Amino acid sequence: MSSNLTMKLFLLCCLIAACSLLNAHKASAQTDKTHPSLKKAELRAESLTKLSVMDKYPVEPELTAKCKTWSLNAATVLKLLPLAKPVEVNVIDASYNTLPVSMEGIIVINGKEWKCSINAGSFIWLYGDKEKYVYAWNNKSLDKYFVTGRDLGE
């Protein structure tokens, strides 16, 4: 194969890779448009309960005591909800600790009820009839409300 043809094939591969990355970036940027907004979410305070599965999924000793005492009250949850940012599942898997303790409840967004699960690792799942969404808190100033914040390998 001539070096000119090899160079053209190489450049074509680079162009295809760049387009793929651009499309992936556009798809992740659209996350905000697909996730329901938590800015005006209402919490059914009576529904907020703590769920722990630490007996099935133990954590490191230094986190055990924190997990046992961690909880959020309704007022705090209402304060935190508008500050959560939509994220993709792979971000949660890569950058957040999934801990065996969460606060479970019902929130209402634009008249629609959603089951919610706020993990002590600083993220929240919303569950609808056929859909689910995940949001996270990645502001260091909010870490005080959770057992762990976003883990960036620091």
VOGU-805288 format. One record per residue (C-alpha): x, y, z; residue number from 1; residue in one letter. Coordinates in steps of 0.5 Angstrom, whole numbers, plus 500, padded with zeros to 3 digits. Layout:
  px  py  pz seq type
   X   Y   Z NUM    A
...
//
This chain:
  px  py  pz seq type
 500 500 500   1    M
 503 507 498   2    S
 504 512 504   3    S
 500 517 501   4    N
 494 512 501   5    L
 496 510 508   6    T
 496 517 511   7    M
 489 518 508   8    K
 486 512 511   9    L
 489 514 518  10    F
 486 521 517  11    L
 479 518 515  12    L
 480 514 522  13    C
 482 520 526  14    C
 476 524 523  15    L
 471 518 524  16    I
 474 518 532  17    A
 473 525 532  18    A
 466 525 530  19    C
 464 520 535  20    S
 467 523 541  21    L
 463 530 538  22    L
 456 526 538  23    N
 458 523 545  24    A
 459 530 548  25    H
 452 532 545  26    K
 449 526 547  27    A
 451 527 554  28    S
 450 535 554  29    A
 442 533 552  30    Q
 442 530 559  31    T
 439 536 562  32    D
 433 536 557  33    K
 431 529 558  34    T
 431 529 566  35    H
 426 532 570  36    P
 428 539 573  37    S
 428 538 581  38    L
 428 546 582  39    K
 421 546 584  40    K
 420 539 586  41    A
 416 538 592  42    E
 417 532 597  43    L
 412 528 601  44    R
 415 529 608  45    A
 411 523 611  46    E
 414 519 606  47    S
 421 520 607  48    L
 425 514 611  49    T
 432 511 612  50    K
 433 504 608  51    L
 440 501 610  52    S
 442 494 607  53    V
 449 494 611  54    M
 448 487 614  55    D
 448 485 607  56    K
 453 490 604  57    Y
 458 492 609  58    P
 463 498 608  59    V
 470 499 610  60    E
 470 500 618  61    P
 471 508 617  62    E
 465 509 614  63    L
 461 504 618  64    T
 459 509 624  65    A
 458 514 619  66    K
 453 510 615  67    C
 449 508 621  68    K
 448 515 624  69    T
 447 518 617  70    W
 440 521 615  71    S
 437 527 612  72    L
 430 530 614  73    N
 425 533 609  74    A
 427 540 610  75    A
 435 539 608  76    T
 432 534 602  77    V
 428 540 600  78    L
 434 545 600  79    K
 438 540 596  80    L
 434 537 591  81    L
 435 544 586  82    P
 442 543 587  83    L
 443 536 584  84    A
 445 536 577  85    K
 443 530 572  86    P
 448 525 570  87    V
 449 519 567  88    E
 449 512 570  89    V
 457 511 568  90    N
 458 518 572  91    V
 455 515 578  92    I
 459 508 577  93    D
 466 512 576  94    A
 466 517 581  95    S
 461 516 586  96    Y
 461 511 592  97    N
 454 507 592  98    T
 453 506 600  99    L
 448 501 603 100    P
 444 506 606 101    V
 439 511 603 102    S
 433 516 604 103    M
 427 513 601 104    E
 421 517 599 105    G
 416 520 594 106    I
 417 527 591 107    I
 412 531 586 108    V
 415 534 580 109    I
 410 538 576 110    N
 404 534 579 111    G
 407 527 577 112    K
 409 523 583 113    E
 416 520 583 114    W
 419 515 588 115    K
 426 517 590 116    C
 432 514 593 117    S
 438 519 596 118    I
 444 515 597 119    N
 449 517 602 120    A
 454 517 597 121    G
 451 524 594 122    S
 447 522 589 123    F
 439 521 588 124    I
 435 516 583 125    W
 428 518 581 126    L
 423 512 579 127    Y
 417 513 575 128    G
 412 508 572 129    D
 417 507 566 130    K
 423 511 567 131    E
 429 512 572 132    K
 433 518 572 133    Y
 440 519 576 134    V
 442 526 579 135    Y
 448 528 583 136    A
 451 533 588 137    W
 458 535 586 138    N
 459 541 590 139    N
 464 540 595 140    K
 460 545 600 141    S
 455 540 600 142    L
 459 534 602 143    D
 457 535 609 144    K
 450 532 608 145    Y
 453 526 606 146    F
 457 520 608 147    V
 462 521 602 148    T
 462 526 596 149    G
 464 525 589 150    R
 470 521 589 151    D
 475 524 584 152    L
 481 520 586 153    G
 484 525 590 154    E
//
